[in-house]
Amino acid sequence: MSTLSAAAASGVVHSGNGNGSGSGGSGSASANGGGKTTPKFTRSLSASTLKDALSKLATTPLNVGNPVAVLQANVAFVPAQIPRKRRLQMLAVAVWSVMIVITSCAWLLLLSIPPLWPLLLVYYIWARWIDKAPERGGRSSTWVRSSRFWRYFAEYYPASFLKEADLPADRPYVFGYHPHGIIGMGALATFATEATGFSQAFPGIKPHLLTLTSNFQMPFYRDILLAHGVCSVSKASCSNILKAGPGSAITIVVGGAAESLSARPGTADLTLRKRLGFIKLAIQHGADLVPVFSFGENDIYEQMPNEKGTTIYALQRKFQSIFGFTLPLFHGRGLLNYNLGLMPYRRQIVAVIGKPIRVEQCHKPTLEDVMHVQKQYIEELTRIWNTYKDRFAKARLRELNIID
């Protein structure tokens, strides 16, 4: 019976010393021409034994699951039959979640049509350097704010607000919104639309949700924001709105991009103690401060671990210092599944609009004046949390925490 060399079976090739010498048949080879040889392999494997071993290997499971089965086991897919209204709610949230992408693609598509270039150039110059609406109160449209689109958007979570006190329309207001969350969907639904009934609850109050100035440099997207009364968060914009007359109001998401890095379900970690600008602004214009705590804002997305001191956190803060915003590494659900995608989870958001803090006007407030008002503000915000946490934050992992 023929035999097979173990060296050959293992795929080992013995080379010579470069001058053509080498012993192939004997299983030895000259290493350096000096007489030293490698040991001979005496073990051999019969053809029948090798055949049995290969057959056994071929039938051994590789522990590689069916990718389709693995996907089905880990992803909760949406049933084929769901109510039409729920589909419309998902569609509204999905459209807004990618609105920047939609408007950017529309702009690029129009740029691909040469006859439109002169018109697009005029629009860009007007939007970039001439139009001052982002700093002068926007171009709020009641029809746009009251669109059925936004009712579907708010019903998705659902998003609503709880009013603690009336707000007389004889003075300006500064709403401080907490927490920021990943994107601030609750702030959008409450203060930039009529989906939750803000104007009915607070007649005479004209709300303006504020956002980064860079958002108004994006063609078409800027016009959508302006139609909802959304304006720039710059100091000039805030002053212009508050000076517009009684009932004028701005909403500032106080924690900003830094706070979004701490947004996780079941937590309420606020970036607040060093945020004195909005309080000073309220004092300078004699605007009452209204704390708003949005229960559920942090619950609609999951975020990967990025504790302080980690490389990820350092990179995110560096990105923020350069561009003015940051990129939380988050995920939610998708259109066709419940646990994988970039859409927010369908979880309740309730914004509790607290009692106004009376602020006396002072054009040049001292640090002591600002700190005194901040103390009142934090006390009122803490009261809101303690009053409603057992009602709207039953699944909380820890208590309210002002981290900075």
Secondary structure, DSSP 8 states (H G I E B T S, - for coil): --EEEHHHHTT------SSS---STTS--BSSSSS-B------EEEHHHHHHHHHHHHHS------HHHHHHHH--B--S---HHHHHHHHHHHHHHTHHHHHHHHHHHHHT-GGGHHHHHHHHHIIIII--GGGTTTT--HHHHT-HHHHHHHHHTTEEEEE-S---TTS-EEEEEE---SS-HHHHHHHS-STT-HHHHSTT-EEEEEE-GGGGGSTTHHHHHHHTT-EE-SHHHHHHHHTT-TTEEEEEETTHHHHHTT--TT--EE--TT--HHHHHHHHHT-EEEEEEEETGGGS-EE----TTSHHHHHHHHHHHHHSS----EE-B-SSBSSSSSB-----EEEEE---B-----SS--HHHHHHHHHHHHHHHHHHHHHHHHHH-TT-SS--EE--
